[in-house]
Every structure is written in C-alpha cells, then in structure tokens.
Amino acid sequence: MTVKAYIHSLKDHEHDRHMLGEAEIVNRIKDNLYLAEYNGVRCTAIFNPFAGAFFVDDVYGIVHNVG
C-alpha cells in the first residue's frame, strides 16, 4: 500500500523537522516493523500511533538481500 510517511532522508536539518513523502509499505515483518520501499530502496519502517504515520528509515534501515 502506498502511504504518506516521514522519510528519514528528507529530514530538514536546518529546522530539525521530519518531512513527508510517499512510500510503499511492502509487508509487515513483525510487531510494528515493516518492509518499505522509497525511491527503489527497500528499508525498514515503523508506525507511530501518536503521530498517526509511518516513519521510513532509508538511511540506516536499508534492507539488503530481501528474499
């Protein structure tokens, strides 16, 4: 499913704000850990119920050898 999500690499460092983008949630790995895809990069994501949004980590959460 395609969702609006906060994408790690889009962070506005000057104002210390997270920025929204579109990412694909590919599947659920386990409790509150998801496989996501952003700009062709497969990575991890979590859902933050307080923010009501996914947070996609395409910087430190890159997943290699998905299979």
Order of alpha helices (4+ residues) and beta strands (2+ residues): beta-beta-beta-beta-beta
